[in-house]
Amino acid sequence: MRSELFGFFVSIALFALVTAAQGLDSAKIDQALGRSGQKTGDVYRVGFPRTDLQVTVAGVAIKPGLALGSWAAFSGPDANASVMGDL
């Protein structure tokens, strides 16, 4: 009885660890934001380049990828994710 109870608690703990280790469902993030991102390690980053701006500095055109965009980075499991970005 004790070994069965111990096994039960160990399996619950392992299930929680495996679930937490699965990370984010990036497909849901892509669907919500309408664009895809890139995964690096445990972080999923989505960029938002500004294509509506025509910026020039001293006669030189600045491309949108050069600090004219925004981004959001997601980490953690689906149930307890955090986001950080520059919008």
Chimera marker file (.cmm) of the C-alpha trace (Angstrom):
<marker_set name="trace">
<marker id="1" x="0.000" y="0.000" z="0.000" r="1" g="1" b="0" radius="0.5"/>
<marker id="2" x="2.786" y="2.462" z="0.909" r="1" g="1" b="0" radius="0.5"/>
<marker id="3" x="4.751" y="1.725" z="-2.254" r="1" g="1" b="0" radius="0.5"/>
<marker id="4" x="1.615" y="2.187" z="-4.384" r="1" g="1" b="0" radius="0.5"/>
<marker id="5" x="0.897" y="5.515" z="-2.704" r="1" g="1" b="0" radius="0.5"/>
<marker id="6" x="4.515" y="6.594" z="-3.145" r="1" g="1" b="0" radius="0.5"/>
<marker id="7" x="4.385" y="5.624" z="-6.830" r="1" g="1" b="0" radius="0.5"/>
<marker id="8" x="1.189" y="7.599" z="-7.266" r="1" g="1" b="0" radius="0.5"/>
<marker id="9" x="2.731" y="10.767" z="-5.817" r="1" g="1" b="0" radius="0.5"/>
<marker id="10" x="5.911" y="10.347" z="-7.847" r="1" g="1" b="0" radius="0.5"/>
<marker id="11" x="3.890" y="9.983" z="-11.053" r="1" g="1" b="0" radius="0.5"/>
<marker id="12" x="1.902" y="13.144" z="-10.242" r="1" g="1" b="0" radius="0.5"/>
<marker id="13" x="5.128" y="15.070" z="-9.614" r="1" g="1" b="0" radius="0.5"/>
<marker id="14" x="6.674" y="13.807" z="-12.862" r="1" g="1" b="0" radius="0.5"/>
<marker id="15" x="3.537" y="14.687" z="-14.802" r="1" g="1" b="0" radius="0.5"/>
<marker id="16" x="3.719" y="18.246" z="-13.455" r="1" g="1" b="0" radius="0.5"/>
<marker id="17" x="7.392" y="18.520" z="-14.431" r="1" g="1" b="0" radius="0.5"/>
<marker id="18" x="6.806" y="17.190" z="-17.923" r="1" g="1" b="0" radius="0.5"/>
<marker id="19" x="3.842" y="19.494" z="-18.446" r="1" g="1" b="0" radius="0.5"/>
<marker id="20" x="5.807" y="22.529" z="-17.284" r="1" g="1" b="0" radius="0.5"/>
<marker id="21" x="8.775" y="21.592" z="-19.473" r="1" g="1" b="0" radius="0.5"/>
<marker id="22" x="6.673" y="21.487" z="-22.641" r="1" g="1" b="0" radius="0.5"/>
<marker id="23" x="6.801" y="25.273" z="-22.963" r="1" g="1" b="0" radius="0.5"/>
<marker id="24" x="4.671" y="27.439" z="-25.153" r="1" g="1" b="0" radius="0.5"/>
<marker id="25" x="2.393" y="26.438" z="-27.989" r="1" g="1" b="0" radius="0.5"/>
<marker id="26" x="3.841" y="28.784" z="-30.612" r="1" g="1" b="0" radius="0.5"/>
<marker id="27" x="1.048" y="27.952" z="-33.078" r="1" g="1" b="0" radius="0.5"/>
<marker id="28" x="-1.470" y="29.618" z="-30.749" r="1" g="1" b="0" radius="0.5"/>
<marker id="29" x="0.726" y="32.712" z="-30.494" r="1" g="1" b="0" radius="0.5"/>
<marker id="30" x="1.112" y="32.835" z="-34.283" r="1" g="1" b="0" radius="0.5"/>
<marker id="31" x="-2.636" y="32.557" z="-34.744" r="1" g="1" b="0" radius="0.5"/>
<marker id="32" x="-3.386" y="35.294" z="-32.205" r="1" g="1" b="0" radius="0.5"/>
<marker id="33" x="-0.800" y="37.731" z="-33.606" r="1" g="1" b="0" radius="0.5"/>
<marker id="34" x="-1.284" y="36.899" z="-37.283" r="1" g="1" b="0" radius="0.5"/>
<marker id="35" x="2.433" y="36.276" z="-37.874" r="1" g="1" b="0" radius="0.5"/>
<marker id="36" x="5.081" y="33.749" z="-36.970" r="1" g="1" b="0" radius="0.5"/>
<marker id="37" x="8.195" y="34.144" z="-34.881" r="1" g="1" b="0" radius="0.5"/>
<marker id="38" x="11.432" y="32.388" z="-34.052" r="1" g="1" b="0" radius="0.5"/>
<marker id="39" x="12.225" y="30.073" z="-31.162" r="1" g="1" b="0" radius="0.5"/>
<marker id="40" x="15.627" y="30.337" z="-29.487" r="1" g="1" b="0" radius="0.5"/>
<marker id="41" x="16.010" y="28.056" z="-26.494" r="1" g="1" b="0" radius="0.5"/>
<marker id="42" x="12.945" y="28.534" z="-24.275" r="1" g="1" b="0" radius="0.5"/>
<marker id="43" x="12.035" y="31.941" z="-25.743" r="1" g="1" b="0" radius="0.5"/>
<marker id="44" x="9.660" y="32.535" z="-28.656" r="1" g="1" b="0" radius="0.5"/>
<marker id="45" x="10.198" y="35.960" z="-30.268" r="1" g="1" b="0" radius="0.5"/>
<marker id="46" x="7.833" y="37.645" z="-32.732" r="1" g="1" b="0" radius="0.5"/>
<marker id="47" x="8.929" y="40.720" z="-34.667" r="1" g="1" b="0" radius="0.5"/>
<marker id="48" x="6.749" y="43.547" z="-35.943" r="1" g="1" b="0" radius="0.5"/>
<marker id="49" x="8.693" y="45.452" z="-38.609" r="1" g="1" b="0" radius="0.5"/>
<marker id="50" x="7.396" y="48.862" z="-39.642" r="1" g="1" b="0" radius="0.5"/>
<marker id="51" x="6.872" y="48.836" z="-43.385" r="1" g="1" b="0" radius="0.5"/>
<marker id="52" x="4.681" y="51.948" z="-43.383" r="1" g="1" b="0" radius="0.5"/>
<marker id="53" x="7.520" y="54.375" z="-42.555" r="1" g="1" b="0" radius="0.5"/>
<marker id="54" x="9.795" y="56.133" z="-45.017" r="1" g="1" b="0" radius="0.5"/>
<marker id="55" x="12.623" y="57.416" z="-42.801" r="1" g="1" b="0" radius="0.5"/>
<marker id="56" x="15.714" y="59.244" z="-44.031" r="1" g="1" b="0" radius="0.5"/>
<marker id="57" x="18.577" y="60.657" z="-41.989" r="1" g="1" b="0" radius="0.5"/>
<marker id="58" x="20.885" y="63.136" z="-43.729" r="1" g="1" b="0" radius="0.5"/>
<marker id="59" x="19.586" y="61.900" z="-47.066" r="1" g="1" b="0" radius="0.5"/>
<marker id="60" x="20.201" y="58.212" z="-46.270" r="1" g="1" b="0" radius="0.5"/>
<marker id="61" x="17.171" y="55.910" z="-46.266" r="1" g="1" b="0" radius="0.5"/>
<marker id="62" x="16.819" y="53.880" z="-43.045" r="1" g="1" b="0" radius="0.5"/>
<marker id="63" x="15.548" y="50.345" z="-43.610" r="1" g="1" b="0" radius="0.5"/>
<marker id="64" x="12.634" y="49.174" z="-41.405" r="1" g="1" b="0" radius="0.5"/>
<marker id="65" x="14.728" y="46.373" z="-39.904" r="1" g="1" b="0" radius="0.5"/>
<marker id="66" x="17.114" y="48.935" z="-38.419" r="1" g="1" b="0" radius="0.5"/>
<marker id="67" x="15.443" y="49.860" z="-35.096" r="1" g="1" b="0" radius="0.5"/>
<marker id="68" x="12.145" y="50.840" z="-36.691" r="1" g="1" b="0" radius="0.5"/>
<marker id="69" x="10.250" y="47.764" z="-35.532" r="1" g="1" b="0" radius="0.5"/>
<marker id="70" x="8.788" y="46.259" z="-32.410" r="1" g="1" b="0" radius="0.5"/>
<marker id="71" x="8.972" y="42.790" z="-30.901" r="1" g="1" b="0" radius="0.5"/>
<marker id="72" x="7.462" y="40.559" z="-28.223" r="1" g="1" b="0" radius="0.5"/>
<marker id="73" x="9.181" y="37.585" z="-26.595" r="1" g="1" b="0" radius="0.5"/>
<marker id="74" x="7.267" y="34.839" z="-24.781" r="1" g="1" b="0" radius="0.5"/>
<marker id="75" x="8.638" y="32.299" z="-22.312" r="1" g="1" b="0" radius="0.5"/>
<marker id="76" x="7.322" y="29.785" z="-19.810" r="1" g="1" b="0" radius="0.5"/>
<marker id="77" x="4.566" y="27.210" z="-20.103" r="1" g="1" b="0" radius="0.5"/>
<marker id="78" x="1.174" y="27.983" z="-21.650" r="1" g="1" b="0" radius="0.5"/>
<marker id="79" x="-0.529" y="28.122" z="-18.263" r="1" g="1" b="0" radius="0.5"/>
<marker id="80" x="1.965" y="30.576" z="-16.770" r="1" g="1" b="0" radius="0.5"/>
<marker id="81" x="3.746" y="32.386" z="-19.616" r="1" g="1" b="0" radius="0.5"/>
<marker id="82" x="5.353" y="35.792" z="-19.459" r="1" g="1" b="0" radius="0.5"/>
<marker id="83" x="5.914" y="38.303" z="-22.245" r="1" g="1" b="0" radius="0.5"/>
<marker id="84" x="8.382" y="41.127" z="-22.695" r="1" g="1" b="0" radius="0.5"/>
<marker id="85" x="8.912" y="43.390" z="-25.619" r="1" g="1" b="0" radius="0.5"/>
<marker id="86" x="9.473" y="46.742" z="-27.208" r="1" g="1" b="0" radius="0.5"/>
<marker id="87" x="6.307" y="48.095" z="-28.733" r="1" g="1" b="0" radius="0.5"/>
<link id1="1" id2="2" r="1" g="1" b="0" radius="0.2"/>
<link id1="2" id2="3" r="1" g="1" b="0" radius="0.2"/>
<link id1="3" id2="4" r="1" g="1" b="0" radius="0.2"/>
<link id1="4" id2="5" r="1" g="1" b="0" radius="0.2"/>
<link id1="5" id2="6" r="1" g="1" b="0" radius="0.2"/>
<link id1="6" id2="7" r="1" g="1" b="0" radius="0.2"/>
<link id1="7" id2="8" r="1" g="1" b="0" radius="0.2"/>
<link id1="8" id2="9" r="1" g="1" b="0" radius="0.2"/>
<link id1="9" id2="10" r="1" g="1" b="0" radius="0.2"/>
<link id1="10" id2="11" r="1" g="1" b="0" radius="0.2"/>
<link id1="11" id2="12" r="1" g="1" b="0" radius="0.2"/>
<link id1="12" id2="13" r="1" g="1" b="0" radius="0.2"/>
<link id1="13" id2="14" r="1" g="1" b="0" radius="0.2"/>
<link id1="14" id2="15" r="1" g="1" b="0" radius="0.2"/>
<link id1="15" id2="16" r="1" g="1" b="0" radius="0.2"/>
<link id1="16" id2="17" r="1" g="1" b="0" radius="0.2"/>
<link id1="17" id2="18" r="1" g="1" b="0" radius="0.2"/>
<link id1="18" id2="19" r="1" g="1" b="0" radius="0.2"/>
<link id1="19" id2="20" r="1" g="1" b="0" radius="0.2"/>
<link id1="20" id2="21" r="1" g="1" b="0" radius="0.2"/>
<link id1="21" id2="22" r="1" g="1" b="0" radius="0.2"/>
<link id1="22" id2="23" r="1" g="1" b="0" radius="0.2"/>
<link id1="23" id2="24" r="1" g="1" b="0" radius="0.2"/>
<link id1="24" id2="25" r="1" g="1" b="0" radius="0.2"/>
<link id1="25" id2="26" r="1" g="1" b="0" radius="0.2"/>
<link id1="26" id2="27" r="1" g="1" b="0" radius="0.2"/>
<link id1="27" id2="28" r="1" g="1" b="0" radius="0.2"/>
<link id1="28" id2="29" r="1" g="1" b="0" radius="0.2"/>
<link id1="29" id2="30" r="1" g="1" b="0" radius="0.2"/>
<link id1="30" id2="31" r="1" g="1" b="0" radius="0.2"/>
<link id1="31" id2="32" r="1" g="1" b="0" radius="0.2"/>
<link id1="32" id2="33" r="1" g="1" b="0" radius="0.2"/>
<link id1="33" id2="34" r="1" g="1" b="0" radius="0.2"/>
<link id1="34" id2="35" r="1" g="1" b="0" radius="0.2"/>
<link id1="35" id2="36" r="1" g="1" b="0" radius="0.2"/>
<link id1="36" id2="37" r="1" g="1" b="0" radius="0.2"/>
<link id1="37" id2="38" r="1" g="1" b="0" radius="0.2"/>
<link id1="38" id2="39" r="1" g="1" b="0" radius="0.2"/>
<link id1="39" id2="40" r="1" g="1" b="0" radius="0.2"/>
<link id1="40" id2="41" r="1" g="1" b="0" radius="0.2"/>
<link id1="41" id2="42" r="1" g="1" b="0" radius="0.2"/>
<link id1="42" id2="43" r="1" g="1" b="0" radius="0.2"/>
<link id1="43" id2="44" r="1" g="1" b="0" radius="0.2"/>
<link id1="44" id2="45" r="1" g="1" b="0" radius="0.2"/>
<link id1="45" id2="46" r="1" g="1" b="0" radius="0.2"/>
<link id1="46" id2="47" r="1" g="1" b="0" radius="0.2"/>
<link id1="47" id2="48" r="1" g="1" b="0" radius="0.2"/>
<link id1="48" id2="49" r="1" g="1" b="0" radius="0.2"/>
<link id1="49" id2="50" r="1" g="1" b="0" radius="0.2"/>
<link id1="50" id2="51" r="1" g="1" b="0" radius="0.2"/>
<link id1="51" id2="52" r="1" g="1" b="0" radius="0.2"/>
<link id1="52" id2="53" r="1" g="1" b="0" radius="0.2"/>
<link id1="53" id2="54" r="1" g="1" b="0" radius="0.2"/>
<link id1="54" id2="55" r="1" g="1" b="0" radius="0.2"/>
<link id1="55" id2="56" r="1" g="1" b="0" radius="0.2"/>
<link id1="56" id2="57" r="1" g="1" b="0" radius="0.2"/>
<link id1="57" id2="58" r="1" g="1" b="0" radius="0.2"/>
<link id1="58" id2="59" r="1" g="1" b="0" radius="0.2"/>
<link id1="59" id2="60" r="1" g="1" b="0" radius="0.2"/>
<link id1="60" id2="61" r="1" g="1" b="0" radius="0.2"/>
<link id1="61" id2="62" r="1" g="1" b="0" radius="0.2"/>
<link id1="62" id2="63" r="1" g="1" b="0" radius="0.2"/>
<link id1="63" id2="64" r="1" g="1" b="0" radius="0.2"/>
<link id1="64" id2="65" r="1" g="1" b="0" radius="0.2"/>
<link id1="65" id2="66" r="1" g="1" b="0" radius="0.2"/>
<link id1="66" id2="67" r="1" g="1" b="0" radius="0.2"/>
<link id1="67" id2="68" r="1" g="1" b="0" radius="0.2"/>
<link id1="68" id2="69" r="1" g="1" b="0" radius="0.2"/>
<link id1="69" id2="70" r="1" g="1" b="0" radius="0.2"/>
<link id1="70" id2="71" r="1" g="1" b="0" radius="0.2"/>
<link id1="71" id2="72" r="1" g="1" b="0" radius="0.2"/>
<link id1="72" id2="73" r="1" g="1" b="0" radius="0.2"/>
<link id1="73" id2="74" r="1" g="1" b="0" radius="0.2"/>
<link id1="74" id2="75" r="1" g="1" b="0" radius="0.2"/>
<link id1="75" id2="76" r="1" g="1" b="0" radius="0.2"/>
<link id1="76" id2="77" r="1" g="1" b="0" radius="0.2"/>
<link id1="77" id2="78" r="1" g="1" b="0" radius="0.2"/>
<link id1="78" id2="79" r="1" g="1" b="0" radius="0.2"/>
<link id1="79" id2="80" r="1" g="1" b="0" radius="0.2"/>
<link id1="80" id2="81" r="1" g="1" b="0" radius="0.2"/>
<link id1="81" id2="82" r="1" g="1" b="0" radius="0.2"/>
<link id1="82" id2="83" r="1" g="1" b="0" radius="0.2"/>
<link id1="83" id2="84" r="1" g="1" b="0" radius="0.2"/>
<link id1="84" id2="85" r="1" g="1" b="0" radius="0.2"/>
<link id1="85" id2="86" r="1" g="1" b="0" radius="0.2"/>
<link id1="86" id2="87" r="1" g="1" b="0" radius="0.2"/>
</marker_set>
